[in-house]
Amino acid sequence: QVQLVESGGGLVQPGGSLRLSCAASGLTFSSYAMAWSRQYPGKERELIASITGSGSTTTYIDSVKGRFTISRDNAKNTVYLQMNNLKPEDTAVYSCKAGTRFEDYWGQGTRVTVSS
């Protein structure tokens, strides 16, 4: 059974940093591209960063480029999202996704609130 468990969310002031983690189990982790998404209330999930199975290639949407960094540790079956210079508009529920051409798995999400 595949499980993705996110952690690291919370309340942070504008300009602050958080590091999200997503621990995966039940799959051959290095065979899966991983991604982080965020979801605003009443909106669809939006993919914001992705990383290939080897970790050699990363992609970001423009609004987080230069502030967020996705990385992975295949020995620990974990993907990370380092978020710096957080803004109130980054407030959302962040979820991780494991994907191949044939299947996707999602975690339950962790809430990030950026507020003074």
Secondary structure, DSSP 4 states (H G I P E B T S, - for coil): --EEEEE--EEE-TT--EEEEEEEESS-GGGSEEEEEEE-TTS--EEEEEE-TTS--EEE-TTTTTTEEEEEETTTTEEEEEE-S--GGG-EEEEEEEE-SS-EEE---EEEEE--
